[in-house]
Amino acid sequence: MKTAKLFVAAALTLSLSAGVARAKIPVAPIDDAAKAKAEETKAKAAEAAKKDAELLAKAQDRVAAKYIQAKKAKGVVVKPTPVVAPAK
């Protein structure tokens, strides 16, 4: 029992000290080429996210239209709730 507690305490101490030692490692400076590549990658990711958001909106509109059409066929009037765009 005492050995198990000692083992757990030693493991905890080692893991905490390893985290502190890793936190002190300085970040390597980034050269201009790497910065340009990072910005290009960021721009591509933003463009892809925008395209995905547009595709999602179109798909949601199609689903909503089909739902409204199905409800109208049954004689139920559906009034979609207006959605206000979030402030930027």
C-alpha positions as CSV (number, residue, x, y, z in Angstrom):
1,M,0.0,0.0,0.0
2,K,2.8,2.4,0.9
3,T,4.7,1.4,-2.2
4,A,1.7,2.1,-4.4
5,K,1.3,5.6,-2.9
6,L,5.0,6.3,-3.3
7,F,4.8,5.1,-7.0
8,V,1.8,7.4,-7.7
9,A,3.5,10.3,-6.1
10,A,6.7,9.8,-8.1
11,A,4.7,9.5,-11.3
12,L,2.8,12.6,-10.6
13,T,6.0,14.5,-9.8
14,L,7.7,13.4,-12.9
15,S,4.7,14.3,-15.1
16,L,4.4,17.7,-13.6
17,S,8.1,18.5,-13.9
18,A,8.1,17.3,-17.5
19,G,5.3,19.8,-18.3
20,V,7.2,22.6,-16.7
21,A,10.4,21.8,-18.6
22,R,8.5,21.6,-21.9
23,A,6.8,25.0,-21.2
24,K,10.2,26.7,-21.0
25,I,11.4,25.8,-24.5
26,P,11.4,28.9,-26.6
27,V,9.5,29.1,-29.9
28,A,11.7,29.0,-33.0
29,P,11.6,32.2,-35.0
30,I,9.5,31.9,-38.2
31,D,11.1,33.1,-41.5
32,D,9.3,35.1,-44.1
33,A,8.6,32.1,-46.4
34,A,7.0,30.2,-43.6
35,K,4.9,33.2,-42.6
36,A,3.7,33.6,-46.2
37,K,2.9,29.9,-46.5
38,A,1.0,30.1,-43.2
39,E,-1.0,33.0,-44.4
40,E,-1.8,31.3,-47.7
41,T,-2.9,28.2,-45.8
42,K,-5.1,30.3,-43.6
43,A,-6.6,32.1,-46.6
44,K,-7.4,28.7,-48.3
45,A,-8.9,27.4,-45.1
46,A,-11.1,30.5,-44.7
47,E,-12.2,30.2,-48.4
48,A,-13.1,26.5,-47.9
49,A,-15.0,27.3,-44.7
50,K,-17.0,30.0,-46.6
51,K,-17.8,27.6,-49.4
52,D,-18.9,24.9,-46.9
53,A,-21.1,27.4,-45.1
54,E,-22.8,28.3,-48.4
55,L,-23.3,24.7,-49.3
56,L,-24.8,24.0,-45.9
57,A,-27.2,27.0,-46.2
58,K,-28.3,25.8,-49.7
59,A,-28.9,22.3,-48.3
60,Q,-30.9,23.6,-45.4
61,D,-33.0,25.8,-47.7
62,R,-33.8,22.8,-49.9
63,V,-34.8,20.7,-46.8
64,A,-37.0,23.6,-45.5
65,A,-38.6,24.0,-48.9
66,K,-39.5,20.3,-49.1
67,Y,-40.8,20.4,-45.5
68,I,-43.1,23.4,-46.3
69,Q,-44.2,21.8,-49.6
70,A,-45.1,18.5,-47.8
71,K,-47.0,20.4,-45.1
72,K,-48.9,22.5,-47.7
73,A,-49.9,19.2,-49.4
74,K,-51.5,18.1,-46.1
75,G,-53.3,21.5,-45.7
76,V,-51.1,22.9,-42.9
77,V,-49.8,26.4,-43.3
78,V,-46.2,26.7,-42.2
79,K,-44.7,30.1,-41.5
80,P,-40.9,30.0,-41.2
81,T,-39.4,31.9,-38.3
82,P,-37.2,34.7,-39.7
83,V,-33.6,34.3,-38.7
84,V,-31.6,37.5,-38.0
85,A,-28.0,37.3,-39.1
86,P,-25.5,37.6,-36.3
87,A,-23.7,40.9,-35.9
88,K,-20.1,41.0,-37.2
